[in-house]
Amino acid sequence: MSATVGGLGLLRVGRAPRVVERNLLVFRRQWWILVSGFFEPLFYLLSVGVGIGELVGDVTLPSGRAVDYTAFVAPAMLASSAMNGVVYETTLNVFFKLKYAKLYDAMLATPLAPVDIARGEIGWALVRAGVYAAAFCLVMLVMGLFLSPWGVLALPAALLVGFAFGATGMACTSFMRSWQDFEFVNLAVLPLFLFSATFYPLDTYPSSVRWFVEWTPLSQGVVLTRGLTTGEVGWELVVAAVYLAVMGIVGLAVASRRLARLLLS
């Protein structure tokens, strides 16, 4: 019980909005950077979902219901958009601020604490992920890819995906020693994008690796967003939401402690 209370305590806002405000002021003249991250999943949707979808036809969901291939791929692109929106913000950008700009050292001269910095940077990453996800949801709405009223929860679900990956990304960044270590980021993100039941159903995988793919983080995010947009709502969505929430809380805890060790020692 105490561990749970401690984990939830990490989610208090505190002074984190000051960090988010600082990033907003920096990026207000570079708004195009925020917009650019939206186009990659959109292009994938149009090229793979719409283009290849004409050849593939319908896809059968676990319940046995058939849906258009574009409607199958779109929620996976939504989850991927949220993941990409936070990972590079909480890895490359945070690493530069921590190791080279020494921005966080200056922040500690204010009332901000390491946990406020961690919350603020993850919060800012969620702002970016929210921009990408909201724009993508609008495209899905225009294309008629929301097949269920549960789709109204797709945006919060995408933000949960962003929280999980953003917190974990920042935690991992605190252990990185040089720019070469970021090769591991690409090594993790690209396979997750390609092999998380993003473009084809999970049952197409060999049984020997299916269980592993099923429990990867992005796969859980895809289960959540796809279930909501297609109306395939069941206990597996609750499991996915808990999985992502725990992943985010653990990542935030590790990031906060690592920042405290790096900045205060």
Secondary structure, DSSP 8 states (H G I E B T S, - for coil): -HHHHHHHHTT--TTHHHHHHHHHHHHTT-HHHHHHTTHHHHHHIIIIIIIIHHHH-EEE-TTS-EEEHHHHHHHHHHHHHHHHHHHHIIIIIHHHHHHTS-HHHHHTTTT--HHHHHHHHHHHHHHHHHHHHHHHHHHHHHTT---SGGGGGHHHHHHHHHHHHHHHHHHHHTT--SGGGGHHHHHHHHHHHHSSSSSS-GGGS-HHHHHHHHTSHHHHHHHHHHHHHHT--SHHHHHHHHHHHHHHHHHHHHHHHHHHHHHH-
